[in-house]
Amino acid sequence: MGCALGALGDLPRETVLLLFTMVDCHDADSPWAPLWRSLAPVLTGLTASEADVAMLEGTPAHAQVVAARQHVREQYEGVRPVAEALTAAYPALIPPEHVDLAAYLSAVELHYSHALEVDVPGEGVTPCVVPLATLLNHCATAPHVVRYGTLSPASRQEAASCITRDVLELKALRPCAAGDQVFLSYGPLPNLRALLFYGFALEHNPHDTLALTFEVDRNRSAARSLLQAALDCHGLIVEDCLRSRKRPVDEEGSGAAALRQAALARHGLTLEHCLRVGGLRARPLVATLRVLAADAADLERLCSGDADPLQEPVSAEGERDAVEMLARALRPLESAYSGALDAAAARRADDRSPFARGAVLFMAGQRAILCDALATCDAWAAKAGAQDY
């Protein structure tokens, strides 16, 4: 197989790896045959049924899953000529069904869901499918193995043989009794990534997040900019925009956008944030909202350092605007996930695939994040409305 791939010219490493996997997993005499046989079938978001993916319709996640599925299928179109050349050159060894789209997707899923990031000397961090380690499941809260990414030189005497090659040691962080399942950690894995590339989601995942990307436009007020950018990020549309109590939408002009960017930079703030349960209390997110809601006079104070959005509200009106614009951006998202969950509830539980069950857990987690954030917004709004700063 190696000679055949070598004869096809200078192929990208990833393409070679996937083609090798597609063909080698059918070779009963391959030295890797025991590994291929040990791997359980995987159903991720890349190959889930259209009906299962449709469970996410109306939510921001649906567009992301559809885009990822389309991307990997477009990648196969680039591999197809090579696959057809292999079939033509070795028709008895490589029939077309071993290198078709289904086989390609299966190989991609195998490497996405089983490969570990390993620091290989001379090659850097490389995804590797490691025998035995692939059998360990992920645990987000209490894994046994958390550090396993570096090869260790081995010279120990074990049984009747001496290990002389580099090895990947899976060192247990905590005890594991005989007969218990050993878990490792895939890292801080949010549920959408777990669902899309691994085919599962975790209930009460402590690493679950909801991304928000804000935007500073030259000719829109902070309220309109924040609301529209947050909704655009999630594939949602609004017909109307927020209006500041005292500032018409386009009244500030282009200078306010530059001041706003300068104020964000002055205080080390970015426009990209992740919500998690309890995450709305994070100072950088609240501070960013305060900058985006500030009027021209307050922006001058922020740029000069006379006001610090990380420490306290900039103004009473700005504080009220900040919480209002965020709440209005979050409510359509909460409604979208609630609607999708209601639709999923109408589907019999015993008819759900593992992916469908994971999708329900994912959506419930996103709704929990949004409900927590909106509850915090309510408390924030009550405080902002009761105080003058």
VENUR-V762526 format. One record per residue. RES is the residue in one letter. OMEGA is omega in degrees with one decimal (999 if undefined). Layout:
# VENUR-V762526
RES:OMEGA
RES:OMEGA
This chain:
# VENUR-V762526
M:179.0
G:178.5
C:-179.8
A:179.0
L:178.8
G:-179.0
A:-177.9
L:177.5
G:-175.3
D:-179.6
L:174.2
P:-177.4
R:-179.1
E:179.0
T:178.7
V:-178.4
L:-178.6
L:177.8
L:177.9
F:-179.7
T:-178.5
M:-177.1
V:-172.2
D:-178.1
C:176.6
H:-177.3
D:-178.0
A:-178.6
D:-179.8
S:175.0
P:178.9
W:-177.4
A:178.0
P:178.2
L:-179.3
W:-178.8
R:-176.1
S:-174.2
L:178.5
A:176.2
P:-177.1
V:173.5
L:-178.5
T:177.3
G:-179.5
L:-177.5
T:177.6
A:-178.7
S:177.7
E:179.6
A:179.2
D:178.9
V:-179.7
A:176.0
M:-177.8
L:-177.1
E:-178.3
G:178.7
T:176.5
P:-176.0
A:-176.0
H:-179.7
A:-179.9
Q:179.1
V:179.2
V:179.9
A:179.5
A:178.4
R:179.3
Q:-178.4
H:-176.9
V:176.6
R:174.7
E:176.3
Q:-179.5
Y:178.8
E:175.5
G:-179.6
V:-173.5
R:-179.8
P:178.4
V:178.8
A:179.4
E:176.9
A:177.5
L:179.6
T:179.8
A:-177.3
A:-176.0
Y:-174.9
P:-178.7
A:-176.5
L:-175.1
I:176.8
P:-176.1
P:-177.1
E:177.3
H:-177.5
V:178.6
D:-176.7
L:-179.5
A:178.7
A:178.8
Y:179.5
L:178.4
S:178.9
A:178.1
V:178.9
E:-179.4
L:-176.9
H:176.6
Y:-170.5
S:-175.8
H:-175.0
A:174.6
L:176.4
E:-175.7
V:177.2
D:-177.6
V:180.0
P:179.1
G:-177.8
E:-176.9
G:-178.6
V:-174.0
T:174.2
P:-178.2
C:170.8
V:-171.1
V:176.6
P:-178.2
L:-179.1
A:179.7
T:-177.8
L:-178.5
L:179.3
N:-179.0
H:171.7
C:-176.0
A:-171.1
T:-176.1
A:179.4
P:175.6
H:-175.6
V:-179.2
V:179.6
R:-175.6
Y:-170.7
G:-176.5
T:176.2
L:-179.4
S:174.3
P:-176.6
A:176.4
S:-178.0
R:173.1
Q:-179.8
E:-178.4
A:-176.7
A:-176.9
S:178.5
C:178.4
I:-178.0
T:-179.5
R:175.3
D:-178.0
V:173.6
L:-177.2
E:176.3
L:-175.7
K:-178.4
A:177.1
L:-179.7
R:-177.1
P:175.7
C:-177.1
A:177.7
A:-179.6
G:178.1
D:176.7
Q:177.3
V:-179.9
F:168.7
L:-179.6
S:173.7
Y:-175.7
G:-179.6
P:-170.6
L:176.4
P:-172.7
N:-179.3
L:177.7
R:178.2
A:-178.9
L:-175.1
L:-172.6
F:-179.9
Y:176.5
G:178.0
F:172.2
A:-176.8
L:173.8
E:-179.2
H:179.5
N:-177.5
P:-178.8
H:-178.2
D:-177.2
T:172.3
L:-173.7
A:173.0
L:176.2
T:-178.9
F:-172.2
E:175.3
V:179.5
D:-175.9
R:-171.0
N:176.6
R:178.0
S:179.3
A:-177.3
A:-179.9
R:-178.6
S:-177.5
L:-178.0
L:-176.0
Q:-179.2
A:179.8
A:-179.2
L:176.8
D:-179.3
C:-175.6
H:175.0
G:-180.0
L:-176.1
I:173.1
V:-179.7
E:-176.3
D:179.2
C:176.3
L:173.5
R:177.5
S:-178.4
R:-173.6
K:-173.6
R:171.6
P:-171.9
V:-173.0
D:-172.0
E:-173.5
E:-179.3
G:-173.4
S:-177.8
G:-178.9
A:-180.0
A:178.4
A:177.1
L:-178.9
R:177.1
Q:180.0
A:179.4
A:177.2
L:179.8
A:-178.6
R:-176.1
H:175.6
G:-176.4
L:177.9
T:179.8
L:-179.2
E:-178.6
H:175.7
C:173.9
L:169.5
R:178.4
V:-175.6
G:-172.7
G:-179.5
L:178.1
R:-179.4
A:-176.3
R:-178.0
P:179.3
L:179.4
V:-179.8
A:177.8
T:177.8
L:179.9
R:178.3
V:-178.2
L:179.7
A:-174.6
A:174.2
D:-173.7
A:-179.0
A:179.2
D:177.4
L:176.7
E:178.7
R:179.1
L:-179.2
C:-179.5
S:-177.5
G:178.3
D:176.2
A:-179.0
D:-176.8
P:178.2
L:-174.1
Q:-174.3
E:176.5
P:179.6
V:177.5
S:179.8
A:-179.2
E:179.3
G:179.0
E:178.5
R:178.5
D:-178.1
A:-178.2
V:-179.2
E:-177.9
M:178.7
L:-179.7
A:-179.7
R:176.0
A:-175.7
L:-174.3
R:177.1
P:178.0
L:178.9
E:178.9
S:-179.6
A:-179.6
Y:177.6
S:178.5
G:179.2
A:178.0
L:177.2
D:178.7
A:179.3
A:-179.2
A:179.4
A:179.6
R:-177.0
R:-176.9
A:-177.6
D:175.7
D:-175.4
R:173.7
S:175.0
P:178.0
F:-179.4
A:177.3
R:176.8
G:179.3
A:178.3
V:178.3
L:179.2
F:-177.6
M:177.0
A:177.8
G:177.8
Q:178.1
R:178.7
A:177.7
I:-177.9
L:178.4
C:177.7
D:-179.8
A:179.8
L:175.9
A:177.0
T:176.1
C:179.5
D:179.5
A:178.7
W:180.0
A:179.1
A:179.2
K:-178.8
A:-179.2
G:-176.3
A:-174.5
Q:169.1
D:-175.5
Y:999
